[in-house]
Amino acid sequence: MKNIHILALILFAFGLFRLEAQPAKEPVMSMTQIDQLTYRQYLQADWNNLIKTGKKAHKNGIDFYFLEVRMGIAYYHLKKYRKAIKYLEKAFQKDEKNTLVAEYLYGAYLYGGRYLDAQRISNGFNPKLKHKLGIDKNHLIDVAGVDYKMEILDDYLIPVSDEELNQDVITQNTYVGVDLGNYYGPGNLFWLSAGHLQRNFTQNIYENNMQSVYDKTMTQNQFYVAHYSQIATGLNIGLAINWLQINYNDVTYRKQGRNGRIVAVPSKETLHEWIGFGGLRKDIGDFKLGLTISVANIKDQLQAQPAIETYWYPLSNTDLYFFSNFNYKMEYEQNNWYNDVIIKTGIGLRLGKIYVEPAYTYGDLYNFVEADGLIVYNDDEIINNRMELLTYVYLIKSRLKVYAKYQQYTKTNFYQLNGLPQTIDYTNQTITTGVLWNF
């Protein structure tokens, strides 16, 4: 019995110790206390603690207009723009005339990479706020740019001695383009691009210990029109069409004279190709998801190319993001469908004032379409597994964007040796430079 009493005393003492050891629960604050505390934190620019206070209030079911405003502004000053949007949107929906909220929401959209959202809400701003933000002027052209692309070509001509060779070799490949954009109405962008591609070849024929070299050229003119608009907050639709005019200055071979001597005769041919594009993109918090499809007639072959896009902004801004594009190309040729998978993945990050975006594309780029139908790979050689690095910087109050893109990949060239089809892989590089001016 004595042992039982001792055991009871021990358990009682242990229970008291447990009660003393447990930390006291933090008292639940009232809405008035939350309001007073967050207002003080707001005035002191104590953004981190303001957000902590706001999160605790939400856990206890407390939410009100000024708490949404202060939390949105706190996230904004911490450069977590995409998180700020969530709170500023709610406050803006309750009071669209609050210019402080409107200005912060506009900036959060802009610096969070949601440009059509920024353009949509700014369309309803009063003249004074538009003037403050520098968006009070209507321009016929809001964005204008030029770009130039050149290839650094390897020498991949097949050396032969006593064999028969027929091989086309690219000697020059350059592109120049002009871009124009206009924002109009609430959340609309009209985009126009025109480009000219010049590709020079040599056709190398070696037979009967005799070598013949014929110059050939291909020029391509393209005219691209795209329209993007918002169908809901954070949900954009894009439609585009690209028309190509391709001119070949080639040579054909004919027998001439009684002895049937083969001679090269210049020939010309003009072809037309087209690409149609459609896509939906949705911003959800720190993510952007897209579903797109292009339909094209390239080299008289019908193809469709559905794709899935994903973007993740882990810092809630454009200083760091990860992206991937999954493309499934379906091409109809000779009464059969041929399918290819092309995946592009990369990362974008800011290093000081310079932005860099390395990326890698896995798959064969042949009759392939990208950049919302603007860029078309329609030559007779195949691009294999591309590496690239895009760099750009904003100058003159962020109105001027200067960029350069370097790409490196292997290409597959097709030729005939002794009358049999053969292939050779060689390394190719391209450099694209350009400027884009925002009026």
C-alpha positions in Angstrom: 0.0 0.0 0.0 2.8 2.3 0.8 4.4 1.7 -2.6 1.1 2.6 -4.2 1.1 6.0 -2.4 4.7 6.7 -3.5 3.8 5.9 -7.1 0.8 8.2 -7.0 2.9 11.0 -5.6 5.5 10.5 -8.4 2.8 10.5 -11.1 1.3 13.7 -9.6 4.6 15.5 -9.5 5.4 14.4 -13.1 2.0 15.7 -14.2 2.7 19.1 -12.5 6.1 19.2 -14.3 4.4 18.5 -17.7 1.9 21.3 -17.1 4.7 23.7 -16.2 6.9 22.7 -19.1 4.1 23.3 -21.7 4.4 26.7 -23.3 1.5 28.9 -22.8 -0.7 29.3 -25.9 -0.4 32.7 -27.6 -3.6 34.6 -27.1 -5.8 35.0 -30.1 -5.9 38.6 -31.2 -9.1 40.4 -32.1 -9.6 42.1 -35.5 -9.1 45.5 -33.8 -5.8 44.4 -32.4 -4.7 42.9 -35.8 -5.7 46.1 -37.5 -3.7 48.2 -35.0 -0.6 46.0 -35.1 -0.4 45.6 -38.9 -0.9 49.4 -39.3 2.0 50.0 -37.0 4.1 47.4 -38.9 3.1 49.0 -42.2 4.2 52.5 -41.0 7.5 51.0 -39.8 8.0 49.1 -43.1 8.3 45.9 -41.0 7.2 43.8 -44.0 8.3 40.3 -42.8 6.5 40.7 -39.4 3.5 42.2 -41.1 3.1 39.1 -43.2 3.6 36.8 -40.2 0.8 38.7 -38.4 -1.5 38.5 -41.4 -0.9 34.8 -41.8 -1.8 34.2 -38.1 -4.9 36.3 -38.5 -6.0 34.2 -41.5 -5.5 31.0 -39.5 -7.9 32.4 -36.9 -10.4 33.3 -39.6 -9.7 37.1 -39.5 -9.6 39.0 -42.7 -10.5 42.5 -43.8 -9.9 45.0 -46.5 -6.9 46.9 -45.0 -5.2 43.6 -44.0 -5.3 42.5 -47.7 -3.9 45.9 -48.8 -1.1 45.8 -46.2 -0.1 42.2 -46.9 -0.1 42.9 -50.7 2.1 45.9 -50.2 4.4 44.0 -47.9 4.9 41.2 -50.4 5.5 43.9 -53.1 8.3 45.6 -51.2 9.9 42.2 -50.6 9.8 41.7 -54.4 7.4 38.8 -54.1 5.2 40.3 -56.8 3.2 37.2 -57.7 2.3 36.6 -54.0 1.4 40.3 -53.7 -1.1 39.9 -56.6 -3.3 37.5 -54.6 -4.0 40.1 -51.9 -4.0 43.3 -54.1 -6.5 41.7 -56.5 -8.9 41.0 -53.6 -8.6 44.6 -52.4 -8.9 46.1 -55.9 -12.1 44.1 -56.6 -13.6 45.7 -53.4 -12.5 49.2 -54.3 -11.2 50.0 -57.8 -11.1 53.7 -57.0 -8.3 53.3 -54.4 -5.4 54.6 -56.5 -2.8 53.3 -54.0 -4.0 49.7 -54.5 -4.4 50.2 -58.2 -0.8 51.4 -58.5 0.7 48.6 -56.5 -1.4 46.0 -58.4 -0.3 47.4 -61.7 3.4 47.2 -60.6 2.9 43.6 -59.2 1.5 42.5 -62.6 4.3 44.3 -64.5 7.2 43.0 -62.4 5.6 39.6 -62.0 5.6 39.0 -65.7 1.9 39.4 -66.2 1.9 42.1 -68.8 -1.6 41.8 -70.3 -3.1 41.9 -66.7 -1.2 45.1 -66.1 -2.4 46.6 -69.4 -6.0 45.5 -68.7 -6.4 47.2 -65.4 -4.4 50.3 -66.4 -7.0 50.9 -69.2 -9.5 52.0 -66.5 -7.1 54.2 -64.5 -7.9 57.9 -64.1 -5.8 60.3 -66.2 -3.8 61.5 -63.1 -2.7 58.0 -62.2 -1.9 57.2 -65.9 0.3 60.3 -66.0 2.0 59.3 -62.8 2.8 55.9 -64.2 3.8 57.3 -67.6 1.1 55.4 -69.5 -1.1 58.4 -70.4 -0.1 58.5 -74.1 -1.7 56.5 -76.9 0.8 55.3 -79.5 0.1 53.8 -82.9 3.1 51.6 -82.1 3.9 50.6 -78.5 6.8 48.2 -79.2 9.3 48.2 -82.1 12.3 46.0 -82.7 14.8 44.6 -85.2 16.8 41.4 -85.0 19.6 39.8 -87.0 20.6 36.1 -87.1 23.7 34.6 -88.6 25.2 31.1 -88.7 28.8 30.0 -88.1 29.2 27.1 -90.5 31.5 24.1 -90.3 33.1 22.7 -93.5 31.3 19.5 -94.0 32.1 18.8 -97.7 32.9 15.1 -98.1 36.4 14.6 -99.5 36.5 12.1 -102.4 39.0 10.9 -104.9 37.7 8.3 -107.3 34.1 8.1 -106.0 30.9 9.7 -107.2 29.6 12.4 -104.9 26.5 14.7 -105.0 26.2 17.0 -102.0 24.6 20.3 -101.2 26.6 22.4 -98.7 25.3 25.6 -97.1 27.8 28.5 -97.4 25.7 31.3 -95.9 22.6 31.6 -93.8 21.3 34.9 -92.5 18.0 36.4 -91.3 16.8 39.9 -90.6 13.4 40.7 -89.0 11.3 43.6 -87.9 8.8 43.5 -85.1 5.9 45.9 -84.2 3.4 45.7 -81.3 0.4 47.7 -80.2 -1.5 47.4 -76.9 -5.1 48.5 -77.1 -8.3 48.3 -75.1 -8.4 46.2 -71.9 -5.8 43.4 -72.2 -5.1 43.2 -75.9 -1.9 43.0 -77.9 -1.5 43.0 -81.7 1.9 41.8 -83.0 3.3 42.0 -86.4 6.6 40.6 -87.7 8.2 40.5 -91.1 11.5 38.7 -92.0 13.8 37.9 -94.8 16.0 34.8 -94.8 18.9 34.3 -97.3 20.5 30.9 -97.7 23.3 30.2 -100.2 24.4 26.7 -101.2 26.9 25.0 -103.4 26.0 21.8 -105.1 29.2 19.7 -105.3 29.3 16.9 -107.9 32.3 14.7 -108.4 32.3 12.1 -111.0 34.7 10.6 -113.6 37.5 12.4 -111.7 35.9 15.7 -112.5 34.5 18.1 -110.0 31.6 20.6 -110.7 30.4 23.2 -108.3 27.0 25.0 -108.8 25.8 28.0 -106.8 22.2 27.8 -105.5 20.2 30.3 -103.4 17.0 30.2 -101.4 15.3 33.3 -100.1 12.4 33.2 -97.7 10.1 36.1 -96.9 7.7 35.7 -94.0 4.8 37.8 -92.7 3.5 37.0 -89.2 0.5 38.4 -87.4 -0.5 37.5 -83.8 -3.2 38.7 -81.4 -3.3 38.1 -77.7 -6.2 39.0 -75.4 -7.5 38.3 -71.9 -10.6 36.3 -71.5 -10.4 36.4 -67.7 -7.9 37.6 -65.0 -4.7 35.7 -65.6 -6.1 33.7 -68.5 -4.9 34.7 -72.0 -5.6 33.5 -75.5 -3.3 33.8 -78.4 -3.9 33.3 -82.1 -1.4 33.7 -84.9 -0.7 33.0 -88.6 2.6 32.9 -90.4 2.8 33.0 -94.2 6.1 32.1 -96.0 7.1 32.8 -99.6 10.1 30.7 -100.6 12.1 31.3 -103.7 14.6 28.8 -105.1 17.3 29.7 -107.6 18.4 26.2 -108.5 19.9 24.2 -111.3 18.5 21.3 -113.3 20.5 18.8 -115.4 19.7 18.1 -119.0 21.2 16.1 -121.8 22.5 18.3 -124.7 23.7 17.5 -128.1 24.1 14.2 -129.9 26.5 12.8 -127.4 24.1 13.3 -124.5 26.4 15.6 -122.6 24.9 16.6 -119.2 24.7 20.4 -118.6 23.4 22.5 -115.7 20.5 24.8 -116.6 19.4 27.5 -114.1 15.8 27.1 -112.8 13.5 29.1 -110.5 10.7 27.9 -108.3 8.4 29.7 -105.8 6.6 27.9 -103.0 4.2 29.0 -100.3 3.9 27.6 -96.8 1.7 28.6 -93.8 1.5 28.0 -90.1 -1.5 28.6 -87.8 -1.2 28.8 -84.0 -3.5 28.9 -81.0 -2.9 28.8 -77.3 -4.3 29.3 -73.8 -2.1 30.4 -70.9 -3.1 30.6 -67.3 -1.2 32.3 -64.4 -1.8 30.5 -61.0 0.2 31.9 -58.2 3.9 31.3 -58.8 3.1 29.1 -61.9 2.1 29.7 -65.5 0.6 26.8 -67.5 0.0 26.8 -71.2 -1.7 24.6 -73.8 -0.9 25.4 -77.4 -1.2 23.9 -80.9 0.2 24.8 -84.3 -1.1 23.4 -87.6 1.1 23.8 -90.7 1.6 23.0 -94.3 5.4 22.7 -94.7 6.8 21.2 -97.9 3.3 20.2 -98.9 3.0 18.1 -95.8 0.3 18.6 -93.2 1.4 18.6 -89.6 0.0 19.3 -86.2 2.0 20.1 -83.1 0.3 20.2 -79.7 2.4 21.3 -76.8 2.3 21.8 -73.0 4.2 24.7 -71.3 5.1 25.1 -67.7 6.7 28.0 -65.9 7.6 28.2 -62.2 8.7 31.4 -60.4 10.0 30.2 -57.0 10.8 33.7 -55.8 7.5 35.1 -57.0 9.3 37.4 -59.5 11.1 37.1 -62.8 14.6 37.1 -61.1 14.5 33.3 -61.2 12.2 30.9 -63.1 12.2 27.4 -64.6 10.4 26.4 -67.7 9.7 23.4 -70.0 7.9 22.9 -73.2 6.7 19.4 -74.2 5.9 19.2 -78.0 4.3 16.3 -79.8 4.7 16.7 -83.6 2.5 14.7 -85.9 3.3 14.9 -89.6 1.4 13.3 -92.5 3.6 12.0 -95.2 3.0 9.4 -97.9 -0.3 8.3 -96.4 1.3 7.8 -93.0 1.5 9.7 -89.7 5.0 10.2 -88.3 5.3 11.3 -84.7 8.2 13.0 -82.9 8.7 14.3 -79.3 10.6 17.5 -78.8 11.3 18.8 -75.2 12.8 22.1 -74.3 13.7 22.9 -70.8 15.7 25.8 -69.2 16.2 28.3 -66.4 16.1 32.1 -66.4 17.9 34.1 -63.8 19.0 37.7 -63.1 22.7 38.4 -62.5 22.9 42.1 -61.5 21.4 44.0 -64.4 21.8 41.2 -66.9 19.3 38.4 -67.4 20.5 35.0 -68.7 18.4 32.1 -69.9 20.3 28.8 -70.7 18.2 26.1 -72.3 18.4 22.7 -73.9 16.2 21.2 -76.6 16.0 17.4 -76.9 14.8 15.9 -80.2 15.1 16.4 -84.0 14.0 19.8 -85.2 12.8 19.1 -88.7 9.8 20.8 -90.1 9.4 22.1 -86.5 7.6 25.2 -85.3 8.2 27.3 -82.1 7.8 30.7 -80.6 4.0 30.7 -81.2 4.5 29.9 -84.9 7.0 32.7 -85.6 10.1 30.5 -86.0 10.0 27.7 -88.5 12.7 25.1 -89.2 11.9 24.0 -92.8 15.3 23.4 -94.5 16.5 20.0 -95.8 18.8 19.3 -92.9 17.9 18.1 -89.4 18.9 19.9 -86.2 19.8 17.5 -83.3 19.7 18.3 -79.6 20.2 22.1 -79.3 21.9 24.1 -76.6 21.4 27.8 -76.3 22.0 30.8 -74.1 19.9 34.0 -74.2 21.2 37.1 -72.5 19.4 40.5 -72.3 19.5 43.8 -70.5 17.1 46.7 -70.0 18.5 50.2 -70.6 17.1 53.8 -70.7 14.6 53.4 -67.8 13.8 49.9 -69.0 12.5 51.1 -72.3 15.2 49.6 -74.4 15.8 45.8 -74.4 19.1 44.6 -75.9 19.5 40.9 -76.4 21.7 38.2 -77.9 21.1 34.5 -78.3 23.8 31.9 -78.9 22.9 28.4 -80.1 25.0 25.3 -80.7 23.8 22.0 -82.2 24.6 19.2 -84.6 23.0 19.1 -88.0 22.5 16.1 -90.3 23.3 16.6 -94.0 22.0 14.3 -96.6 24.1 13.4 -99.7 24.7 10.7 -102.3 27.9 8.7 -102.6 28.2 6.3 -105.5 24.5 6.6 -106.0 23.6 5.6 -102.4 22.0 8.0 -99.8 24.3 8.9 -96.9 24.4 11.3 -94.0 27.0 13.3 -92.1 26.6 15.1 -88.8 28.4 18.4 -88.2 28.5 21.1 -85.6 26.6 24.4 -86.3 26.3 27.6 -84.3 24.0 30.6 -84.6 24.1 34.1 -83.1 21.0 36.3 -82.9 21.1 39.9 -81.8 18.4 42.4 -81.5 16.9 45.4 -79.8 13.3 46.1 -78.7 12.1 49.6 -77.8 9.0 50.3 -75.6 7.5 53.7 -76.4 
